[in-house]
Amino acid sequence: MSPPNPPITTRTLPYGEAAISAAAATIAAGGVVAIPTETVYGLAADATDSRAVAGVYAAKGRPSFNPLIVHVLDRAAAERIASFDAAAGALADAFWPGPLTLVLPLRPDAGIAPLVTAGLDTIAIRVPAHRAMRALLAATGKPLAAPSANASGAISPTRAEHVLASLGGRIPLIVDDGATAAGLESTIVMTGETMRILRPGPITGEAVAACLPGMALAAAPAGKAPVTAPGQLESHYAPGKPLRINVNSCSDDEWMIGFGAIGGDDTLSATGDLTEAAAALFSALYRADASPKPRLAIAPVPETGLGIAINDRLRRAAHRD
C-alpha cells in the first residue's frame, strides 16, 4: 500500500503585490487560495474550472449539494453570468460593491462549472468591496468561486490565523490583510415576483426593502427547506463544543460570551453595539472553542437590525444534528 499524500505546506503572505501575484498564479494553475473579503475570509478558485472548484469542496469537506458564491469585479461581469430583473439591478446599484449576494437565473452560456451551482439553474453572485479580493479578481480576470475559508460547518474565519487553524495543510496560500470589517457573511437575496432573504447578513432586511418600496419581501422558508444558496444548512458556523444561546447566566463549566450589560469571560460588545458584535462574533467563538471549559454560552442579542443576522448564525452554531 502506498503511503498517504503528505499535507500541503501552507504559506501566509501579507497583502501586497507579491501576495496577489502568488495567489493569481496559484489560481491560474487550478489551485485554491484563501483571501479576505469585507465579510469573512474566502477560499477562492476559478469558477470556470471544474477541477479547481472540486478542490474547494475537497479542502473544505463541503457537501456537493451546497452551492458556492461567485465573486466578480463589477456588475457588467455579473450580467455576463446571470440574468438580472429590474429588482436585482436596483439592489446591485444600491449595494455593490459590498456584502450583498444575489441569487439569479444562470445564463446558459455563462461558462460556470456545474459544481459551483450544485446543479441548480440559479447562481449566487456578488461584487465584493475588499481591496484584496478585488485585486485578485483583477489579476486573474476570472470569476472566483469563494465560500468561507474554513472546514465545512465550522466557525467562519475573520482573520488569517483562523484560516490556518482550520485549513492549514489543505491549501497552499493564505493572503493576510488583517481582520475583516463586517465579520458576517453577505446578505443573500433572491428576486422575482417577491424578494426573499435567503440568508440575513450585514445589509439588513430593512435596507433591502427600502431599496424597492412597494415590492413584497418574503422571509426565507423555515425548517428543512431545499438548499438554494450558501449558509442554509441547519447546522453551520459551529464550534466544536456545545453552545447554549440566549443565556443570562452560565454554569461553572461554561465559557460565557457576554453582550451589553451581561458580562462573561468575553464579550461581543460591552456597550451593546450590534455592528461591533457582528465583527466580533466569529473571533469570540474561536476564543471560546479554545478555552479550557467544555461548554459554551452566549448572552441574548436583540432580534433587530444586524442582530437578526447574528442570531441566525448563533442558532445554526448551536444546532446539533
Disulfide bonds with the S-S distance in Angstrom:
none
